[in-house]
Amino acid sequence: MIPVRVYVENFMSYREGQELLFDGAPLWVLSGENGAGKSTIFDAIRFALYGNHRGGGAKTQKDLINHKADALTVEFDFLVDGEAYRIRRTVRKRGKATREVFRLTDSPSKGKPSVKPEANTDSDADFKKWVKRKISLDDEAFTSCILLIQGKSDKLIEATPSERYKILKQLIDLTAYDKLHQLVDARRKDCDGQVKTSNFN
């Protein structure tokens, strides 16, 4: 996944609409004083993909709306497998939150791209499957290895072996090791059976 564009309006500390374009350079740095809203940009990416946020006193999605506004909008454009997509989320103090997925025909940096609704992303279940299929990561793996949350950067280190395995399995292909483990386990059971048979005789 390659981030291309983030747009936030009335999202947490951002009151006016702000657009960041990440097209055209392999490396970007967000710099600024504490409290300037750097982390909020990454919060917006996570919120767009998974609907989750780090908190900061916000217990619900409606708590993410800037205190001077009645609704928020977050858009995240990204490239994956050569295709461009946009996820748009809106949350209102009164009314239902919305989530939309579009396929883009051109890069946002080249002007306003035409958008086409992405099929099979309407329900929460279908959307989660779509994100997992495109990004190959769930929220836990994303915040453990891709987007390190302040104060929780040691999450992977402190995880239990089973939790660590679950996260790493999403990042790297462990199929060969799974098969090897199954072969070793089968061989162990076979040897245990032979020992029991030998003792019985």
N, C-alpha and C positions, 0 to 999 in steps of 0.2 A: 504494500500500500504506500502510495506517494501522496502526501498532503499537497493540495493545490491552492485552496482558498478556505478561509474561515470568516464568517460574517456573524456578528453578534449585535443585538439591539435590546436594550433593557435587561441584559443578562448580568446578574450580580452587580459588579461595580461599574459596568459599562452602560451609560445612559443613552447616549446618541448612537446611531448605527455606525459600526466600525468594521471595515473590511481589510483583511490581510491577505495578500497574494504571495504565494510561495513558489510561483512559477519562475523558471529561468535561471536558477542557481542551485548547485548541489548541496549547499550548506547555508543555514540561516541561524542567526542568533537574536533572541529577544532579550533586550537589556533595559534596565530602568530601576528606579528606586523601589524599596520595599513598599508594597501596597499599591503599586502602579497598575497592576492587573495582568502581569506576565503569566502567572499560574492560571488565571481565569481563561486565557486562550486555550490552554491544554484541557481545562475543565470543560470547555465548550466542545472540544473534539470528543472527549469521553462521553459527554452528555448526548451528543448527536448519535454516536454509535450504539451506546448501551442504555441511555436514559438515566444513568447514574451520575453521582457527583460526590465530591469529597466531604461535603458537609459545610463546615464553617458556620454552624448555627442553623443551616437550612435543613429542616426535617422532611419537607416535601418539595416537589418540583415547583409549586407555587411560591415557596419561600425563596426561590432563585430569581424571581422577578425583582428588578430594581425598585426600591421603596417609593420612587417618584413616578412609577408607571403602573399600568394595569395589565400588561402583557409583555411577553418576551419572545424573541425570535433568534434561533441559532441555525446557521447553515454551514455545512461542511462539505467541500468538494474534494474529491480525491481520485487518483488513478489506481487501477488494479487490473492486471492482466491486459493492459493496453486499452482499457475502457474507462471512461470518465463518468463519475456518479456524483449526485448531490443528495444529501440527507438534510431535510428541513424539519425542525421541530418548533412548535409554538405552544406556549402555555399562557393561559389567561386566568386571572383571579376569579372570574366568573365564566363558567363554560368549560368545555372539554379541551384537553390538550390534543394537539394533532401531530402526526408524524408522517412525512411523505418521502418517497425515494424516487429520484429521477435519473435517467440516463442522459448525459450531456453529449451534444454533437460536436462541441468545440471547447477549447480551453477557455476558462473565464478571463484569462489575461489578454485574450484576443478580442475582447468585446463581450457583449451579452450573448451567451450561448443559447441555442434552442434546447428545450428540455422535453423529455418524453417520460411519462410515468412508468416506473419499473413494475412489471407484472409480478404477481404472487408475493407482495410485500405488505398487504393491507392489514392483516391480523398481526397481533403481537407475536404469536408463535411463528408465523411465516417470516416476519421481519427478523426475528432472532436467528432463524435458520439461514436466511439470506446473508446476514452479517457474518455468521460463523463460516459459511461457505466462501465468502469473499475475503474476509480478513483472516480466517483460520484461527482466531483467538477468541476466547470468552473474556468477560470483563476482568476476571481474576488474573488471567495470564497477561492481559494488556497492561494492567496496573502493576504487575510484578516485574515485568521485563522490558516493556516498551515505554510506558509512561510512569515513571517512578514518582509516587506521591510524596510530598514533603512529610518527613517524620515516619515514613513507612518504606524507605528505600532498602531496608534489610529484610523485607517480607519473605523473599525467596530463601535467604540464608537461614532464617528462623523457622521456616516451614518444616513440618514433619516429613520423613522420607516419602510417604504416600502422597502428601500434598505437593511436594517438590516434583515427584515423578509426573503427577497430573499436569502440572504447569509446563514442564520441559517437554512432555509428549506433544504439546501443541506447537512447540517451537521447532523441534527437530524430529525427524522420522526415526522412531524407535522400533519399527516393525521387525527388523532383523534381531534386535535384542529380545523382543517379546517371543519370537519363535525359538530363539536359543534358550530362553528361560523355560519355555514349554517342553523342549526336548530334554533339558536337564532334569526338570521335574518328573517327566515320564520315566526317564532312566533311573532316577532315585526310587520311584515307586516300584519299578521292576526289580531293582536290587533288594529293596526291602522285602518284596515278595519271595525272592530267592532265598534270602536269609531265613525268613520264617519257615519256608518249606524245608530247608536244610536242617534247622533246629528240630522240626517236627519229626523228620526221619531219624 
